[in-house]
Amino acid sequence: MKSHVWRPLYIALSVIVLILIARSFLVPEDFGVHERGYMYGLHRKGNENEWQAVTLKYGMVQYCKECHADKVEGLGRSPHGPISCENCHGPAMNHPDNPSTLTIDKSRELCLRCHAALTTPHSRRSAIAGIHPATHHPEIECIMCHDPHTPIPRIQL
């Protein structure tokens, strides 16, 4: 064979060998190999204690339900039921110890993250009721007429 075939082959094989050598130095021995027998994964057996020491920032709905069961139950039956409390209220880390750490964002911008009308009707997000922020009462916050825990319009008398 001519050298125009062998040179690229040697280069490709050299790159593969260099990658395997670098992998042997950079990838820890316990990465992805466990007692279950599978070889590849994003888990290291050697750093499980490090992950157990990490403080959780988000607690999910079960965390909120311990103290706010009435709100969680009511919200679960509403259109906002699938949304985690922390999407609107921020991370619940240290909330019971220090209630001021939990923010209550009542801004119009928060509601518009999901409820601004979309120009692309082909996404699943277009099924959510949307408004045109420039024309739908731009002078007031959404909570003046809507309660996010029971998301139906309040009737103004």
N, C-alpha and C positions, 0 to 999 in steps of 0.2 A: 504494500500500500504506500501511497505517496504521503509526504509529510503534512500535506494540508488536511489529512484525515486524522493523523496521529496527534498533532499538536493540540487541537481542540479537545481531543479525548484525554490527553494528559492533563490539560488545564482543568477540565471538569472533574477528573479523579482527584487532582490536587486540592481543589476547593472542597470536595466532599471529605477528604481526609482532614483538612484544616478545621472544618466544622465539627467533625467527630472529636478531634483533639480538644478544641475549645469547649465543647459540651462536657467532656470529662473533667475539665477544671472548673467550669462555671456552675453546673447543675449539681445540687447537693445529692448525696448518696440515697437519702430517704425520700426523695421527691417522687411521688406517684407510685411507689411500690409499698404494698401493705399486705396485711394478713389475708385480705380477701382474694389476693392473687392477680388483680388487674395491674397493668404496668403504668398506664398513662393517666394522669389526672392533675388537678391543680391543688393538690393537698400534700403537705409535708408532715409526716408523723412526728418529726423532731420539734416542730414549733406549736404543738397543740396547747401547751401551757401558756405560751405568749397570747394566743387568741382567747383563751379563757379569761385572761386578765384584762382584756379590752373592755372598756365601759361602753355600753350600748348608747347610741344617740337617739334612736327611734325605738319606740316601744310597741307600735302597732295597736290595733283596736283592742286586743285582749288587755293590754296595759291600761288603756283608758277606762275600760269596762269595770275594773276593780272599784273605782270610785264614782264613775259617771254612768252607771248601768242604765238609768232612765233615758239619758241623752242618746246613748249608743243604740238602745232598743228602738226608740222613736226614729232615729235617723236611719236605722237599718231598713225600715219599711218605706222610706222616702226615695225619690230619685237620686239623692246624694248618698244612699246606702253603700254602694261599692267603693266610695272614696274614703281613704284612711283619714282619721281625724287630723293627723299631723300634716296633711297636705295644706290645710288651711291654718292650723294653729301652731305649726312649727314643731321641732323635735321636742319630745316630752322628757328628755334627759334631766334629771334632778327636779322635775316639776313638783312632786309631793314635798320634797325638802325645802324648796324655794319656789313658791308659786309665781314669782315675778319672772322666772326664766321662760315661762310659756307665753309666747306672744299671741295676741288675738288681733289678727289682721282683718280689719273691716273695710279695707280699701276697695275701691271700684276696680283697680288693676288686678286684684286677686281674683275677682269674679270673672273678669274678662279673659283670664288665661284659658278658661273653658267655654265661656258664653259669648265671646265675640263671634259674630256671624262669619262663616267661612265662605270663601269664593270657590273652594274646591269641593263639589258635592260628592265625590267618589270615596272619601275617607269615612271610616266609622265615626269619627269625631263629628261629622256633619249631622248625625242623628240627635245631638244635644241641642236644645233650644238656644238659639243665638240672637244677639241684638246688634244693632248698629250703634256703636258707642257715641258717635257724633250727633245722632238724632234721638236716642232713647234717654231722655232726662240726663244730659251730661253735667248738669249743675249739682246733682245730689249723689250721695253714695247709694249703692244698691240696697243696703240694709234698711234704708228709710222705708222701702216698700216690700222688701223680701226678707224672710227669715231663713238663713241657710239651713237651719235644723228642720224646718218644715218648708221646703222650697216651693211654695205656691204664693201668688201675689196676695198681699194684704189688701183688703178692701178699705179704701179711704172714704170716710163718711164726712 
